[in-house]
Amino acid sequence: MPVAASAIYFLNLRGDVLINRLYRDDVGGNMVDAFRMHIMQTKELGTCPVRQIGGCSFFYMRISNVYIVIVVSSNANVACAFKFVVEAVALFKSYFGGAFDEDAIRNNFVLIYELLDEIMDFGYPQNLSPEILKLYITQEGVRSPFSSKPTDKPVPNATLQVTGAVGWRREGLVYKKNEVFLDIVESVNLLMSSKGSVLRCDVTGKILMKCFLSGMPDLKLGLNDKIGLEKESQMKSRPAKSGKTIELDDVTFHQCVNLTRFNSEKTVSFVPPDGEFELMKYRITEGVNLPFRVLPTIKELGRTRMEVNVKVKSVFGVKMFALGVVIKIPVPKQTAKASFQVTSGRAKYNAAIDCLVWKIRKFPGQTEPTLSAEIELISTMAEKKSWTRPPIQMEFQVPMFTASGLRVRFLKVWEKSGYNTVEWVRYITKAGSYEIRC
């Protein structure tokens, strides 16, 4: 269900109304007094951004020194409301030269009221694209003296843009060299037992693109996902080629993707925005290729000594390597000092976080560096409490490796002028929450 907002308020930190707009008559004009009395004066602003008072719901968010409050009288989509606020603030910043605070609002009353009438109609969100709105709301806001003057040229063919044909790209773009950069960036989330068995694992990924293409190109992206390959083999009336296929979960696309074509052909077809954007996001829970396996052994020798042995094995190919590897091995709070022996990298004891920090700048594939440490603990007269043993945490970045196995099979660019393009594809896998129990 859409937002269906009854009113929107802009308040300063004292609770004074800077600007408000009533879209429906189902709430009174004094609803902001209820917000000020029951939320701001009771200092409950940080507890939850959604509150119900007197049969109405208040969705609020603080941006700089301004509170934006949306009031609804019926059941509404909270995520849609907050997305509206975020995109509205981005729109205001584009008019105000990058600033959005109490001074910017006071200096741009007329422009804000005009924008509020365009971006929401009877409580329902409308088009919030700065590129589109600047076609017919040409008034310039009062800019901060520290903001840079925009250099964007007027967008041609306003009628085509406003009707929504391709609202994210303007016509007439020309580049001397037509290039497409595609990055597949994945984060691995892992919880592993001390014996090496996987307790929880998933991969969240996104495909980032940077396009410098002339004209109005049509791009087609092919991935090695299972559904897409099966659909392609059905359309070509021949079996799919052998090779690893993956199942994508929770896929979301940029608005430029032709969803009708994706649903029918399972191909990602789109007219890209100019410059950098996020094409799609996905998640994978099956068939994850773990880049590292960690085997820890921790022995408590009486009340004053501990021995720590950690072996880290890189599972990826021998020709690849990881960068910026950091292994944080927790130790008790009463640790006095630690002595190390490592086969690669450097290690030290960090008392601020109660961890042994082992750093390896460049970690080759198919290697097994080890760390051995002797820990001296402070002896106390009090009864020793059992140590909870927090998990070992890892940070890393592995270029040209994907934990999901996702690969780009092809990236085709078609434009009516028939120019040649250069495509660059890069893979990066990072650590999200990579934890190993010890």
N, C-alpha and C positions, 0 to 999 in steps of 0.2 A: 504494500500500500504506500503511495507517495506521502510526502510530508504533510500536505494539507494544513499549512501554518495559518493560524488566526492572526498573529502579529509578530513583528520582529522589533527588538529594542537594541540600541547601542548605548551602553552605560559606561561612565567612568568609574574609577576605583571607589569613589564616595557613594556611588549609587545614583548620581544625577543622570537624567536622560539627555543624551546628546542628540539622538535622532530616533524616531520610531515610525513605524508604518503599520497601519491596521488593514488587513486584507479581508477579514470577515467580521460580521457583527455578532458572533457567538461568544465573545469575551468582552468584558468591560475595559474601559480605558485605564482603569486603576490597577490592572493586574501587575504592573511593574512595582506597585507598592507592596504587594504580597511577596514578590521576589525579594525586594529589599529587606522586608521585615523578617521573613522566615528563613532566608538563606544568607544574605550578606551580613546582616547584623548579628546573626548567630554564629558567624565564622565557620560555616559548613561548606564553603566553596570548594574545598579540596577533597571532599569525601566522595561525591558522585556527581557527574555532570548532568544527571537527569533527576528531576524532583517533581512530585505531584503535590499540588496545593489547591484545595477547593475545587476539585473536579477538573483542573487543568494541569497539563504537563509542561514543565519548563526544561528546555534543552539549552545549556549555556556553555560557552567556551571563552577563555581569556586569550586575547591577542594583544601583546604589548601591554598598554595600560587601559585597554578597552574590553568590556564584557559584551559579547553578542549573545542575546537571549531570544530564542524562538519559543513562542507560546502556542500550544495546540490544545484543542478541547476534545479531540477524539483519538482513537488509537492510530499512531503514525509510525512510520519507519524511521527509527532513531539514526541508523547509519546514513540514510539518505539526507537527514537533516544536517548532520555534521559534515558530510561531504559538500552539501550546499554552502555551508559556512566557510569551509576551507577554500572552495573555488571562488566564492564571492570576495573573500579577502584578497586572493590572488588577482582578481579583476580590479579591485580598488587600487592595489599597489601598482598595477600597470598604468592606471590613470594618474596616480599621485607620484610617480617617479620612484617607486620602491618603498615608500614609507606608508605605514598604517598605524596611527596612534591618535590620541585625543586631538592634538593640534591639526593633524591632517583632516580629521572629520570636521572640525570647526571651520576650517578654511575652504571646505568643499561641500557645504550643505546642499546647494542647488543640484550639483552634479550627482551626489549620492541619491537624492530623492528621485532623480530621473532614472538612474540605474536600477534602483529598487523597483520601480514600476515596470522595467523591462525584464528583469531576471526572475520575477515571481508574479504570477497572475492568479488571483483568487486563492492564494496560498499554495499554488503548485509551482515548483521550480521550472524555469524556462532555460533558454540558451545563456550560458555564462562564458562563452568563448570571447576573450578580449579582441581577437582578430575580427570576429563577426560584429560585435557591438560597436567597435570603433569605426565601422563603415557608415553608421547612421547616427551615432552619438559622438560627434566630432569635437565637442567641447573639451578643452584641455584643463586638467585639474591644476590646482596650485601646488607646485612641486617643492620638495625640500631642497634647500641650497646645496645639500651634499649628494643629491641624486644626479645621475648622468642623464643628459638629454637623449631621448630615444632617437635612433636613426632609422627606424623602420619606414619604408616607403609606403604610400597609400596602396591598399590592395585593389587591384583591378577587377573588373567583372563582378561588381557587388551583388547584382541580382542572382548570379549563379551561387555565390557564397551564402547569401541569406536564405535561399531556398533549401540549403542543406545538402546540396549535391556533393561537394567536397569542402566542408567547412574548416578543415584542418590544414589546408594547403592552398597557397595563392598561385595564380597562374603567372606565366612570364619569367619563371626562374631560369637562369642560364649559368652554367659552369663550364670552365675550360676543360676540366678533367672530371668526368662523371665517376664517382666512387660510392661504394656501399660498405660500411663497416658493421659487422654483426658479432656481438659478444654473447656467449652463453655462460652465465654466471650462476653457480650452484652453491648452496650452503648445506652441509651435511650435519644432521642432528642425530646424535648417537648416545646411547647409554649401554655400556658393556660391563659385564661382571668381571671379577678379578681373574676368573679362569678362562676368559676369552669368549664367552657366549654372549650373543647380542640380545639385550633385553628390550630395547626400543630403537628403531632406526627409521628415518625418513629423509628425503631430500626436497628442499624447496629451491626452485630455479626461476630465472627470468631471462628473457631474450631482449637484449638492448641493441638498438640500431642507431646508426648515425648515417644519414643519407645526404649526399651532395649530388643531386641529379637534376638535370635540366627538364623543362617541360612538365608534363603530367604523366609520369611513368606508372605502369602497372607491374607489381612485383608478385612473384609466386614462390613460396617457400615450401620445400619438402623435407620432412623429418622422418626418422626411422621409428615412428610410433606405430603400434600394432594395428590400430583401427585404420589409419591412413593408408598403410601398405595393403591391407586387405581390400579396401575400397578401390584402390588403384588397380589391383590385380583383377577385380571383378569388372571394372570398366574396360580393361584391356583384354579380357577373356583369356587370361593366362595366369598360371600360379605365380605367387610372389617369390622374389629371389630369396635365397637362403641368407641368413645373417641375423644378428641379434635385433629383436624388436622390443620395445618398451611400452608400458601402459601408463599414459599420463592421467593424473587425477587433478581435480579442482582447477581446470584450465580457465583462465580469464584473458581476454584480448583487449587490445587498444581499439578505440572506436573506429579506426580506419579499416579494420579487417572486415571483409565481406562475409558475414555470418551465414547468409543464405547459401553461398557457395561452399562454405566449410561444412555445413550440415549435410549437403547433398554429395559433395565430392571428397570431403575431409582433407582439403588443401587450404593452406593459409594464403589467401589472395588479398592484396591491399594496394591502395594508392598511399604512399607514405607521407607523413608530414616532413617538412624541410628541417634538417638538422637532427638533433638527438631526441629519441623517445623510447619508451618501453613498449615493445610489441606484444609480449604475452608473459604471463606468469603461470607456473604449474607446480605440482607436487607429485612425488613418487614414493611409494611405500614398499614396493616389491622389487627384488633383484638389484639391490643397491651394492655397488662396488666400493667397499671401504678403502680409502687410501692408506690408512695406517692401522696397525694392530699393536696394542700395548699390553705387555705382560709384566705386571708389578709383583714384587715380593717384599713384604714389610714384616720384619721380626722385631718384637719388643723384648729386649734382653734386660730383664729386671726393671728397676725404677728409674735408672739414669742413662740407659743406652738403648739405641735402636739401630737396626741395619736396614737400609733401603736399597733394593736392586730393581731397576726398571730397564726392560728391553723394549725398544720401539722398532717395529719392522715396517718398511715401506712396501706396499703391495703393488704399486703401479709399476709401469715398464722401466727397464733399466736405462733407457735413453731419456727418461723424464726426470724431473727433480722438483722438490718442493722448496718454497722460499719462506723465510721468516717463521720457522717452526719454533714454537714456544711450548714447553711442557711444564705445567705447574703441579708439583707434587706436594700435597699438604703434609704438615708435621704438627705435633702438639704445640700448644701455646708456650709451654715451659721449656722450649728448646733453647739451649745456651749457645751452642755452636755446631757447625757441621763441616766435615772434610769430604772431598769428592774425588772420584776417579771417573772420567768420561772418555769414551773412545772417539767422540766427535763433539764439536761445539764447546760451549762454556756453561758452567753452572755456578750458582751462588745461592745463599740463604737470604731470603727477604723476610725480615721480622715483621714488617708492616702488614703483610698478608698471610703470615705463618705458612710459607711455602718454600720449597726448593724450586728455583726457577732455572730450567735447563733450556738454553737457546742454541739452535743450530741454524746458521744463516742459509746454507744450501744443503738440502737433504736429497741425495741421489736415490733413484729407485732400486728396489731389490737389495737394500742394505739393512743391517741390524745393529745400529749403535746402542751402547749400553751405558747406564749410569750406576755407579756404586757409591753409596754415601754412608758414613758413620755419624750418627746423631748423638750428641751429649745433652741430656736433659737436666734441668735444675731439680735437685732433690728437695722436697718439702716435708714438713712434719705432718701436714694435713693428710687425711685419707685421700688416696689417689682416685679420681673419678675415671670411669672407663672412657677411652677416647673414641669418638664417634666415627673417625676415619672418613672425612669428606672425599668425594671422588677426585681423581686426577683429571685435569682439564688441559686441552690442547688447542693451540691456535696454529693455523697454517694456511698456505695458499699454493695450490698446485696448478701451474699453467698447462694447457693442452690436455687436460684430463677432466672427465665428467663422471661423477659417482653414479649417476643414473644410467650412463651409457648412451645418452642422447647425442645424436649426430645429425648434421645438416647434409642431406643427400643432394640437394640442389637449391640454388637461388637464381631464379630467372628474372631478368629485367626486360620489359617490353615498353617501347615508346615509339610513337608513330614516325618520328624522324629517323629511327633506326641507328642511333649512336651506340658506340661500344662503351661498356662499363667495366670497371675493375671491382671485384668483390673480395673482401677480406673477412675471414672467419676466425674467431678466437674462442677458446674454451678456458674457463677458470673455475676451479673448485676451492671453496673456502670452508673453514670450520664455523659452524653455527654454534650449537651446544654439543661439543664433543667431549664426553665424560666417560671415565673408566673407574669403576669401583675398585678399591684397594683393601 
